[in-house]
Amino acid sequence: MQPIQETQVLIVGGGIGGLTLAALCRRLNISYLVLERSKKVTPAGAGISLAPNALRVLDQLGLYQDIVRHGQTLDKIDIHRNRTKWRTLDWGRVTAPFGYPVYSIERHHFHHLLYRAADGENTVLLDCSVADVIDDTTEQHVKVKLENGAQINADVVVGADVESQGQEEMGRSVWANVTPAMVNEAYGSKFHPFAETGQFKDIVDRSERVIASNVFEEVDFPTMSKGRVALLGDAAHSMTSFFGQGACQAIEDATELANCLRQHFSVSRKGEKGLLSVPLQGGPLGLVQTLNDYSTRRSQRAKAVASFSRDYAKVHTGKLPYGLGQLVRKIIYAYMPEWGWTRGLTWLYGHQPTLVDVK
């Protein structure tokens, strides 16, 4: 029989949301482990966007300068309707009011940064699939049983990203074995403003790798906590990728959850691995309330961003009721002043959660 491991926070899913929470727990001296079903660290997907609402806490974790070195700022957006260029938006203007620009960075590189910040070599357990989660609040710990027969006891279990136990894979599905020829057959003749000949085929043929994917969204949001189990990221609220907020919302979730856990695990003591945080009060039932607080804080915000992303997708594709889609799209893209874009995004980019009382 394998020995039972114990930790304060057990994170199921080693994607962006899970590793962000792990890095935050490390900063707070809360013990944690990350379970990842993959046999090796191979994040799927291409580039991702990191907006000001996520960058402040990443700056707090000491990752911002790496993002600056390896990422690319979104300075302008050229808007085309087929072969007609409508305008160029100066997206660099978001830096002044929000403190950070919008960055694009390779997903695999950003994942590596988080893996390192979370001390992944020592805390991420690969090839670990969850078979069962037993949460009995009359007992001290949540019991997590793995398919390999092992058991891990934790004060709290967090389902992170689409790998989470019991959650259907939503958000974005990446097709396997897609070749450039397959993409060109479907889209190669389509217009692309960056292509030398104007055909999308030029972009595909010059790319180092090609990824094809479907985009989905969650229509029914599960509660973000139940008992001593919490959800974050796509496990709780997958959304369309049209405004590049999926990773940012997972990072926001992780930050708010870390703050709630900090309030619960609020007294430090000396442990085998140095200073650890231990519960001040409440025990198992106290943790239930802590996670309820987290769910309350995050649910409304996450639903609002998912709704915004969905509505923006309708505008972008020109699919609005009463046949108004193309007219509204042109008014917004071609004529809305740049200050209108900045002001309209204050609610999104201006919300910048960070670890409380941590310098």
C-alpha positions in Angstrom: 0.0 0.0 0.0 1.4 3.4 -1.0 1.9 6.0 1.8 -0.7 8.7 2.0 0.6 12.2 1.2 -0.9 15.3 2.9 -1.0 18.9 1.8 -3.0 22.0 2.5 -4.0 22.7 -1.1 -4.3 20.0 -3.8 -4.6 21.5 -7.3 -6.0 19.2 -10.0 -4.8 20.5 -13.4 -1.4 21.9 -14.3 -2.5 24.5 -16.8 -2.2 28.3 -16.4 -4.8 28.7 -13.7 -3.5 25.8 -11.6 0.2 26.8 -11.8 -0.7 30.4 -11.0 -2.5 29.3 -7.9 0.5 27.1 -7.0 2.9 30.0 -7.4 0.7 32.2 -5.2 0.5 29.4 -2.6 4.3 29.2 -2.6 4.5 32.9 -2.1 2.1 32.6 0.9 3.9 29.6 2.4 0.8 27.4 2.0 1.8 23.9 1.2 0.5 22.6 -2.1 0.7 19.8 -4.8 -0.4 19.9 -8.4 -1.8 16.8 -10.2 -1.4 16.7 -13.9 -2.8 13.9 -16.0 -0.3 14.3 -18.8 2.9 12.2 -18.7 5.0 15.3 -19.5 4.6 19.0 -19.4 3.3 19.8 -22.9 0.9 22.8 -22.9 -1.5 22.8 -25.9 -2.2 25.9 -28.0 -0.3 28.8 -29.5 0.0 32.4 -28.3 -2.1 33.8 -25.5 -2.9 37.4 -24.5 -2.1 38.8 -21.1 -4.0 42.0 -20.4 -3.5 44.6 -17.6 -6.1 42.9 -15.4 -3.8 39.8 -15.1 -0.4 41.5 -15.4 -0.3 43.2 -12.1 -0.3 40.0 -10.0 2.2 38.5 -12.4 4.3 41.5 -11.8 3.9 40.9 -8.0 5.1 37.3 -8.6 8.2 38.6 -10.3 7.3 37.4 -13.8 6.6 40.6 -15.5 10.2 41.3 -16.8 10.3 37.8 -18.3 7.0 38.5 -20.1 8.5 41.8 -21.3 11.6 40.0 -22.7 9.8 37.1 -24.3 6.4 38.7 -25.2 5.2 41.2 -27.7 3.1 44.3 -26.9 -0.1 44.8 -28.8 0.6 48.3 -30.1 -1.9 48.6 -32.9 -4.8 46.8 -34.4 -5.4 47.0 -38.2 -9.1 46.4 -39.0 -10.0 45.0 -42.4 -13.3 44.0 -43.9 -12.2 41.6 -46.6 -9.8 43.6 -48.7 -10.9 47.0 -47.5 -9.0 48.5 -44.6 -11.3 50.4 -42.2 -8.8 51.8 -39.8 -5.8 51.3 -37.4 -6.4 51.4 -33.6 -3.6 52.6 -31.4 -3.8 49.9 -28.7 -0.7 51.2 -26.9 -2.9 53.9 -25.4 -4.2 51.4 -22.8 -0.8 51.5 -21.0 -1.3 55.0 -19.5 -4.7 54.5 -17.8 -4.1 50.9 -16.8 -0.4 50.7 -16.0 0.4 47.9 -18.3 0.0 47.2 -22.1 -1.5 44.0 -23.6 1.1 41.4 -24.2 1.1 38.4 -26.5 3.3 35.5 -25.5 3.8 31.9 -26.6 1.7 29.7 -24.4 4.5 27.1 -23.9 6.9 29.8 -22.7 4.5 31.4 -20.3 3.6 28.0 -19.0 7.3 27.4 -18.3 7.5 30.7 -16.4 4.6 29.6 -14.2 6.0 26.1 -13.8 9.3 27.5 -12.5 7.5 30.0 -10.2 5.5 27.2 -8.8 8.6 25.1 -8.2 7.1 22.6 -10.6 10.0 20.1 -10.5 9.1 19.4 -6.8 5.4 20.1 -6.6 3.8 18.9 -9.9 3.0 15.2 -10.1 2.7 14.0 -13.7 0.7 11.1 -15.0 -1.8 11.5 -12.1 -5.5 11.1 -12.9 -8.1 11.5 -10.2 -10.5 8.6 -9.6 -12.5 9.9 -6.8 -12.8 12.9 -4.4 -14.3 12.3 -1.0 -15.3 15.4 1.0 -16.7 14.5 4.4 -16.7 17.6 6.6 -16.8 15.4 9.7 -13.3 14.4 8.8 -10.2 16.6 8.8 -9.2 16.2 5.2 -10.6 15.8 1.7 -9.5 12.4 0.4 -8.4 12.3 -3.3 -7.9 8.8 -4.7 -5.9 8.5 -7.9 -6.3 5.9 -10.6 -2.8 4.5 -9.8 -4.1 3.5 -6.3 -2.4 6.4 -4.4 -4.3 8.7 -2.0 -3.6 12.3 -1.1 -5.3 14.1 1.8 -5.8 17.8 1.5 -7.5 20.6 3.4 -8.9 22.0 0.1 -9.0 20.6 -3.4 -9.0 22.9 -6.4 -10.2 21.9 -9.9 -8.2 24.0 -12.3 -8.5 24.4 -16.1 -10.2 21.9 -18.4 -8.3 18.9 -16.9 -10.5 19.1 -13.8 -12.2 16.0 -12.4 -15.9 15.9 -13.6 -15.6 18.8 -15.9 -16.3 18.4 -19.7 -13.6 19.8 -21.9 -14.8 23.2 -22.9 -13.3 26.5 -24.1 -11.0 25.5 -26.9 -10.3 22.1 -28.4 -7.1 21.6 -30.4 -7.3 19.2 -33.3 -4.6 16.5 -33.4 -2.5 15.7 -36.6 -3.6 18.8 -38.5 -1.2 19.6 -41.4 -0.6 22.9 -43.3 -2.0 21.2 -46.4 -5.3 20.5 -44.6 -5.6 24.1 -43.4 -4.8 25.4 -46.9 -7.4 23.2 -48.5 -10.0 24.8 -46.3 -8.8 28.4 -46.0 -5.7 28.9 -48.2 -7.5 31.0 -50.8 -9.0 33.3 -48.2 -7.8 36.9 -47.9 -5.3 37.9 -45.2 -3.9 41.4 -45.0 -0.4 40.2 -43.8 0.1 37.8 -46.7 2.4 38.8 -49.5 -0.1 37.8 -52.2 -3.1 38.5 -50.0 -3.9 34.8 -49.6 -3.9 33.0 -46.2 -1.9 30.2 -47.8 1.2 32.5 -47.6 0.9 32.7 -43.8 0.4 29.0 -43.4 3.3 28.0 -45.6 5.7 30.3 -43.6 4.6 29.2 -40.2 6.7 27.1 -37.9 3.7 25.1 -36.7 0.0 25.1 -37.5 -2.8 24.6 -35.0 -6.5 24.2 -35.8 -9.1 24.4 -33.1 -12.8 24.8 -32.3 -14.1 27.4 -30.0 -16.8 26.6 -27.4 -18.3 28.4 -24.5 -20.0 27.4 -21.2 -23.8 28.1 -21.3 -24.4 26.9 -17.7 -21.9 28.0 -15.1 -21.4 25.5 -12.3 -21.0 26.9 -8.8 -17.4 27.7 -8.2 -17.2 25.9 -4.9 -19.0 23.0 -3.1 -17.8 22.0 0.3 -14.1 22.0 0.4 -13.7 21.8 -3.4 -13.3 24.9 -5.6 -13.1 25.5 -9.3 -11.1 28.0 -11.3 -10.4 28.8 -14.9 -12.0 26.9 -17.7 -13.2 24.3 -15.2 -15.6 27.0 -13.9 -16.3 29.4 -16.7 -14.9 28.6 -20.2 -15.5 31.4 -22.6 -14.9 32.3 -26.3 -11.5 33.5 -27.1 -12.5 36.5 -29.1 -11.2 39.0 -26.6 -8.3 37.0 -25.2 -9.5 36.8 -21.6 -9.5 33.0 -20.9 -6.0 33.0 -19.3 -6.5 36.3 -17.6 -9.7 35.2 -15.9 -8.0 32.0 -14.7 -5.3 34.2 -13.2 -7.9 36.5 -11.6 -9.6 33.4 -10.1 -6.3 32.1 -8.7 -5.5 35.5 -7.1 -8.9 35.8 -5.4 -8.8 32.2 -4.2 -5.2 32.7 -2.9 -6.4 35.7 -0.9 -9.3 33.7 0.6 -6.9 30.9 1.5 -4.5 33.4 3.0 -7.2 34.6 5.4 -7.9 31.0 6.4 -4.3 29.8 6.7 -3.2 32.8 8.6 -0.8 31.7 11.3 2.7 30.7 10.5 4.6 27.8 12.1 7.9 26.0 11.4 7.5 22.9 9.3 9.8 20.4 7.5 10.0 22.7 4.5 10.3 26.0 6.4 7.6 28.3 7.4 4.0 27.1 6.7 0.7 28.7 7.2 -1.8 26.9 9.4 -5.5 27.5 10.0 -6.4 30.2 12.5 -9.9 29.0 13.1 -12.9 27.2 11.7 -11.5 23.8 10.7 -13.3 22.0 7.8 -16.5 24.1 8.1 -14.5 27.2 8.2 -12.9 26.2 4.9 -16.4 25.7 3.4 -17.3 29.3 4.2 -13.9 30.5 2.9 -14.6 28.8 -0.5 -18.2 30.2 -0.5 -16.7 33.6 -0.1 -14.4 33.0 -3.0 -17.3 31.8 -5.2 -19.3 34.9 -4.3 -16.4 37.2 -5.2 -15.6 35.6 -8.5 -18.9 34.3 -10.0 -20.4 37.6 -10.9 -17.2 38.9 -12.5 -16.5 35.7 -14.4 -20.0 35.6 -15.8 -19.8 39.3 -16.8 -16.5 38.7 -18.7 -17.9 35.5 -20.4 -21.0 37.4 -21.4 -18.9 40.3 -22.8 -16.7 37.9 -24.7 -19.8 36.2 -26.2 -21.4 39.5 -27.2 -18.2 40.8 -28.7 -18.0 37.6 -30.8 -21.5 38.4 -32.1 -20.3 41.9 -33.0 -17.1 40.7 -34.6 -18.9 38.1 -36.8 -21.8 40.5 -37.6 -24.4 38.2 -36.1 -26.8 40.4 -34.1 -30.6 40.3 -33.9 -32.8 42.1 -36.6 -30.0 42.0 -39.2 -28.1 44.8 -37.4 -24.8 42.9 -37.1 -22.9 44.3 -40.0 -24.0 47.9 -39.4 -23.1 47.8 -35.7 -19.8 46.2 -36.5 -18.9 48.9 -38.9 -19.9 51.7 -36.5 -17.7 50.2 -33.7 -14.8 49.2 -35.8 -14.6 52.0 -38.3 -16.0 55.1 -36.4 -15.9 54.7 -32.6 -13.1 57.0 -31.3 -10.2 55.4 -29.6 -11.0 57.0 -26.3 -14.3 55.2 -26.5 -12.5 51.9 -26.6 -10.3 52.8 -23.6 -13.2 54.1 -21.5 -15.3 51.1 -22.5 -12.6 48.7 -21.2 -12.1 50.3 -17.8 -14.3 47.8 -16.1 -12.2 44.9 -17.6 -8.6 46.2 -17.6 -9.0 48.4 -14.5 -9.8 45.5 -12.2 -6.4 44.2 -11.2 -6.5 41.8 -8.2 -3.2 41.2 -6.3 -2.2 39.3 -3.2 -3.3 41.3 -0.2 -0.7 42.4 2.4 2.1 40.8 0.4 4.9 43.0 -1.0 
